[in-house]
Amino acid sequence: MSVLRTAGAVTAALVLSGLSGCATGPSGPALPTTERARDDLIRSAQQVLVSRCLADQGLSTTGPRPASPAEGRRLQAALFGTGPAELSLTLPGGHTVSAHTDGCLASAQRALYGDQRRWFRAQVTYNNVRTEAGARMRTDPAHRAALARFTRCTASSTAGHCARESGLADVEARLEPARLAEVRALRRDQLDAYTRLRTRALHRAAELSSAQLQRNTTEKGFPTP
């Protein structure tokens, strides 16, 4: 996990993300109109929630480094949880992804997504779609043949052009869209869950941003809208 920004900087980023390029829905705060801005808004809200959770325990990821290994371990435990990971998902390729249900990161995810367990499975599946499609593509006979030609080509003087000459690039361009479609159809339930939960988190993040903006305005003595 990257080092979290200070609470003040995060709040500023959160407010700016919520106000830059926004579209107001039928109810509730305005939402960013670009996917990048929406990702930034959710990420900033999560960092704010994590910072608050750590502050409640007298901890912070900003400022001086932990004074001792024991303090460092306490900070890591507060952030990511302790003991065996309660959540895990083994991907089709055999790799297992794990996460804890305790710790400030898990708490922030529950606040944003509502169901951390469902979000964990949906996010891991979403992030693995292209990898799974690539694995399926490599089992195709046409891809295996092109890859064999590519491998032979790399030993020749034309190595710089071998992807084109072997036909590997053309085969991958032809096969990848179909394999992506296969994986997306196979994982449809989890991908639909990803969309629903991310939308929930986006609205929750916008609400947090709006509440923070109103709180800052009130503290500075300006009338609230």
Beta strands, then each sheet from edge to edge (+ up, - down):
strand 1: 22-23
strand 2: 31-32
strand 3: 87-90
strand 4: 96-99
sheet 1: 1+ 2-
sheet 2: 3+ 4-
end
